[in-house]
């Protein structure tokens, strides 16, 4: 029922990424991996929707980024 705009999807993506962080608040591992998996799925779905709406080939963007990272020097 909400409009799927790049802005709205980016906000939703950031909010759900914050929910992923909640699983690690005060601990080094997630206590409930099923709940973590559900949050990660939400993040991925928002990411895929944002890429699609923005007409970005996310698979190619990942390959391009991996290639750029392989040429970087890391301290």
C-alpha positions in Angstrom: 0.0 0.0 0.0 3.0 2.4 0.3 4.5 4.0 -2.9 7.6 2.2 -4.0 9.9 5.2 -4.6 13.7 5.0 -4.5 13.6 7.3 -1.4 11.1 5.1 0.4 12.9 2.0 -0.4 16.3 3.4 0.7 14.7 4.5 4.0 13.2 1.0 4.5 16.5 -0.6 3.6 18.3 1.5 6.2 15.7 0.8 8.9 15.8 -2.9 8.3 19.6 -2.9 8.4 19.3 -1.3 11.8 17.0 -4.2 12.8 19.9 -6.6 11.8 22.1 -4.7 14.2 19.7 -5.3 17.1 20.5 -9.0 16.9 24.1 -8.2 17.9 23.4 -5.6 20.5 25.2 -6.6 23.7 26.5 -9.9 22.2 28.9 -11.1 19.5 26.5 -13.7 17.9 22.8 -13.7 17.1 20.8 -15.6 19.6 18.0 -16.4 17.2 19.4 -17.2 13.7 15.9 -17.7 12.3 14.9 -14.1 13.2 18.3 -12.9 11.9 17.7 -14.7 8.6 14.2 -13.0 8.3 15.8 -9.6 8.8 18.5 -10.3 6.3 15.9 -11.4 3.8 14.0 -8.1 4.4 17.2 -6.1 3.7 17.9 -8.1 0.5 14.4 -7.6 -0.7 14.5 -3.9 -0.2 17.9 -3.8 -1.9 16.7 -5.8 -4.9 13.6 -3.6 -5.2 15.7 -0.4 -5.0 18.1 -1.7 -7.7 15.2 -2.7 -10.0 13.4 0.6 -9.6 16.6 2.5 -10.3 17.3 0.3 -13.3 20.6 -1.0 -11.9 21.8 -4.5 -12.8 22.8 -5.4 -9.2 24.7 -8.5 -10.3 26.8 -6.5 -12.6 27.3 -3.8 -10.0 28.6 -6.4 -7.6 31.0 -7.8 -10.2 32.3 -4.3 -11.0 32.8 -3.6 -7.3 34.7 -6.8 -6.8 36.9 -6.0 -9.7 37.6 -2.5 -8.4 38.3 -3.9 -4.9 40.8 -6.4 -6.3 42.8 -3.4 -7.7 42.8 -1.5 -4.4 45.7 -1.5 -2.0 44.7 -2.3 1.5 46.6 -1.0 4.5 
